[in-house]
Amino acid sequence: MALKERTVSELAKPFEMSLAAISKHIKVLERANLVDKIVDGRIHICRLNTGSLSQATEWLHLYEEFWSNRFDLLENELLKAKKKEH
């Protein structure tokens, strides 16, 4: 479940990284407002900020459309050039 809250230790478990390294990555995500972290004593609990993720997805979708169109145009030009060679 991606939307479930996880401790930093739980998030680090599948990776071959130190807790310090994972914590640095989480801090970057926090600064980007993609992850919220709650500190309860020595336990740090993280959860996705789905609102920010939705905004990021919308922004990326605009560029996906832009680049898809450009690559389609490039593909057409390359096909034209290939036909002229034969």
C-alpha positions as CSV (number, residue, x, y, z in Angstrom):
1,M,0.0,0.0,0.0
2,A,1.7,3.1,-1.2
3,L,-0.5,5.5,0.8
4,K,0.2,3.8,4.1
5,E,2.4,5.7,6.6
6,R,5.8,4.1,7.0
7,T,8.7,4.6,9.4
8,V,12.1,5.6,7.9
9,S,13.4,2.1,8.9
10,E,10.5,0.5,6.9
11,L,11.3,2.6,3.9
12,A,15.0,1.8,4.1
13,K,14.5,-1.9,4.5
14,P,14.4,-2.9,0.7
15,F,17.4,-0.7,-0.1
16,E,21.1,-1.3,0.4
17,M,21.6,2.2,1.9
18,S,22.3,3.4,5.4
19,L,19.5,5.1,7.4
20,A,21.4,8.3,7.2
21,A,21.4,8.1,3.4
22,I,17.7,7.3,3.3
23,S,17.0,10.2,5.7
24,K,18.8,12.6,3.3
25,H,16.6,11.4,0.4
26,I,13.5,11.8,2.6
27,K,14.6,15.4,3.5
28,V,14.8,16.2,-0.2
29,L,11.2,14.8,-0.7
30,E,10.1,16.8,2.3
31,R,11.5,20.1,0.9
32,A,9.8,19.4,-2.4
33,N,6.5,18.9,-0.3
34,L,6.1,15.4,-1.7
35,V,6.4,13.7,1.7
36,D,5.2,14.7,5.1
37,K,7.2,13.5,8.2
38,I,5.9,13.2,11.7
39,V,8.4,12.8,14.5
40,D,7.2,10.8,17.6
41,G,10.2,10.6,19.9
42,R,12.9,8.6,18.0
43,I,10.4,7.3,15.4
44,H,10.0,9.2,12.2
45,I,6.8,8.4,10.3
46,C,6.5,9.4,6.6
47,R,3.5,9.6,4.3
48,L,3.1,10.8,0.7
49,N,1.6,14.2,0.2
50,T,-0.8,13.2,-2.5
51,G,-1.9,16.8,-3.3
52,S,1.6,17.7,-4.3
53,L,2.0,14.5,-6.2
54,S,-1.1,15.3,-8.2
55,Q,0.2,18.8,-9.0
56,A,3.6,17.2,-10.1
57,T,1.8,14.7,-12.3
58,E,-0.2,17.4,-14.0
59,W,2.9,19.4,-14.7
60,L,4.8,16.4,-16.0
61,H,1.8,15.5,-18.2
62,L,2.1,18.8,-20.0
63,Y,5.7,18.1,-20.9
64,E,4.8,14.5,-21.9
65,E,2.4,15.8,-24.5
66,F,4.9,18.4,-25.7
67,W,7.8,15.9,-26.1
68,S,5.5,13.2,-27.5
69,N,4.5,15.6,-30.3
70,R,8.1,16.6,-30.9
71,F,9.2,13.0,-31.1
72,D,6.4,12.2,-33.5
73,L,7.5,15.0,-35.8
74,L,11.1,13.9,-35.6
75,E,10.1,10.3,-36.5
76,N,8.2,11.6,-39.5
77,E,11.2,13.6,-40.7
78,L,13.5,10.6,-40.3
79,L,11.1,8.4,-42.2
80,K,11.0,11.0,-45.0
81,A,14.8,11.2,-45.1
82,K,15.1,7.4,-45.2
83,K,12.6,7.2,-48.2
84,K,14.7,9.8,-50.1
85,E,17.8,7.7,-49.6
86,H,16.1,4.7,-51.4
